[in-house]
Amino acid sequence: MTHPMKNILLSIFFALVSSAAFAEDPLLSWNDGAAKQSIIDFVEKVTMEGEWEFIPVPERIAVFDNDNGTLWPENPIAAGQ
């Protein structure tokens, strides 16, 4: 079983795979740094057959946290405005 954070990271990465910009930079909007590189390294390890951390496709699960501030803005526009 995989850690929930790994599932979230995988979902982010796989969403970017279909993008044309992926060939140049899989996380184009992210600043270069340790966090970005860690995500890229992790996804490379879990998606490459033969790596000890490889996760088969059927076991790759995306989990989204729908709290305010995660997927939605903290101060959404009120209805009717």
C-alpha positions as CSV (number, residue, x, y, z in Angstrom):
1,M,0.0,0.0,0.0
2,T,1.3,3.4,-0.8
3,H,1.4,6.6,1.3
4,P,-1.5,9.0,0.6
5,M,0.9,11.8,-0.2
6,K,2.5,9.7,-2.9
7,N,-0.9,9.2,-4.5
8,I,-1.5,13.0,-4.6
9,L,1.9,13.6,-6.1
10,L,1.3,10.9,-8.7
11,S,-2.0,12.5,-9.7
12,I,-0.4,15.9,-10.2
13,F,2.4,14.4,-12.2
14,F,0.1,12.3,-14.5
15,A,-2.1,15.3,-15.2
16,L,1.0,17.0,-16.5
17,V,2.2,14.1,-18.6
18,S,-0.3,14.8,-21.4
19,S,0.9,18.4,-21.6
20,A,3.2,19.5,-24.5
21,A,5.3,21.4,-22.0
22,F,6.0,18.2,-20.1
23,A,8.9,17.4,-22.5
24,E,10.7,20.6,-21.3
25,D,9.5,20.9,-17.7
26,P,6.9,18.6,-16.1
27,L,6.1,21.2,-13.4
28,L,6.5,24.3,-15.5
29,S,4.7,26.6,-13.0
30,W,6.8,25.5,-10.0
31,N,10.0,27.3,-8.9
32,D,13.2,25.2,-9.3
33,G,14.2,23.7,-6.0
34,A,14.3,20.7,-3.7
35,A,10.5,20.2,-3.5
36,K,10.1,20.2,-7.3
37,Q,13.1,17.9,-7.9
38,S,11.8,15.5,-5.2
39,I,8.5,15.1,-6.9
40,I,10.0,14.6,-10.3
41,D,12.5,12.0,-8.8
42,F,9.7,10.2,-7.0
43,V,7.5,9.9,-10.0
44,E,10.3,8.7,-12.2
45,K,11.1,5.9,-9.6
46,V,7.5,4.7,-9.2
47,T,6.7,4.7,-12.9
48,M,9.8,3.0,-14.3
49,E,9.5,-0.8,-14.5
50,G,12.5,-2.5,-12.8
51,E,12.8,0.1,-10.1
52,W,12.2,-1.3,-6.6
53,E,9.6,1.4,-5.9
54,F,7.7,0.8,-9.1
55,I,3.9,1.0,-8.7
56,P,1.8,-0.9,-11.2
57,V,-0.8,1.2,-13.0
58,P,-3.9,-0.4,-11.3
59,E,-2.4,0.5,-7.9
60,R,-1.9,4.2,-8.8
61,I,-4.7,6.1,-7.1
62,A,-5.4,9.8,-7.0
63,V,-6.8,11.3,-3.9
64,F,-8.0,14.9,-3.6
65,D,-8.6,16.9,-0.5
66,N,-11.5,19.2,-1.1
67,D,-11.0,21.6,1.8
68,N,-11.1,25.4,1.3
69,G,-7.7,26.6,0.2
70,T,-6.7,23.2,-1.3
71,L,-8.7,23.1,-4.5
72,W,-10.9,26.1,-3.9
73,P,-9.9,29.7,-3.0
74,E,-10.2,30.7,0.6
75,N,-12.6,33.5,-0.2
76,P,-14.8,32.4,-3.1
77,I,-17.0,34.9,-4.8
78,A,-20.5,34.9,-3.3
79,A,-23.3,33.7,-5.5
80,G,-25.0,36.5,-7.3
81,Q,-22.1,38.9,-7.3
